[in-house]
Amino acid sequence: MNLIQISDLHVSDPGDPVDTLARTTERLAIAVDRINAMSPRPDGVIASGDLVNECRTSEYERLRQTLAPLQVPIWLMVGNHDARDELRFVFDDHAYLGDDGFVQYTVEDLSVRLIALDSQITGQTAGELCAERLSWLERTLAEQPDRPSMIFLHHPPFMSGIDRMDANGLVSGREELARIVAAHRQVLGIYAGHVHRPITTSFAGVQAQTCPSTAHQLGLDLQRTDGVSIVAEPPACLLHTRQPGAPVVTHQVYLDAYPVLVDVKLA
Ligand SMILES: [Fe+2]
C-alpha cells in the first residue's frame, strides 16, 4: 500500500488574507502535480481536514477545481475549519461522505482499511470525540478484527508540546479512544493534522503521527504560551507505505520542487 496523507489545505477565496499569505490554492495545485508524478503511483490520498479556511461554498468549489487533475482517488475529512453541509453539497458525488450527521466512514478498497473520524466541534477550534462517534469506531473495528486498519482524525489525540495548539486540541474522548485502540490489535496507527507540523509519537501502543500542511506551517514554539507563529517551512505531505504483515512506514514528502544534486549508481 502507498497512501498519501495531505492536511490543512485551507483553500480560501482570492484576496482572502490566508490565500495572500500562504498561497493555499496555488500550493495545493503543486501538491496535486507532485502526487500525480510519484512513482509508484499512490493508491489514493486522504485529506485529514481543514480543507478550506472559512467554510464557504465558494472555497469548496475552488477546492474541487484544484483537485480535479488528481489521478488517484481522494477521501476528504473535516477539521475545525470545515462545514459538513457545504462539503457534502459541493462533493455530492463522494458517496462515502454520507447525507447527514458526522463525516465518518471507512475505505475498504486498499490492503489496509482506512477509518476516518470526525473530531469537529462546530464553531470551535478544539475537537472532541463524543460517545456517538466513539461507539461508531468501536462497532466499526469489531466488524473486521483481522483487517489491518489505520485511524485518521483531524485533531491529534496527544499533546504536541505547542501550548496553544494543545489547548485547542482534542479536548474530550482521548482516554476512551486510547482504550478502544488498545483493545483492537488490528490498529496499525493513528494519523492526524491540525498542528501544521510533522510530529511522531505513540498512542495506546501504536504509531501516532501528524501531517504537515500543504500550505503554511506553525512554528516550533515549545515554550510560548501567548500564541503561535506561522512560518515558511516547506509545504509537505506524508507517504504511508506498508508491506503485508509489516508496520506502516511513514515518509515526509516535501512538495516544492528541489533539484537532485547527484545521482549515484551503486553496485
Ligand atoms: Fe489547519
Boltz pocket constraint, residues with backbone or C-beta under 6 A from the ligand:
constraints:
  - pocket:
      binder: B
      contacts: [[A, 8], [A, 10], [A, 49], [A, 50], [A, 79], [A, 81], [A, 194], [A, 195], [A, 196]]
      max_distance: 6.0
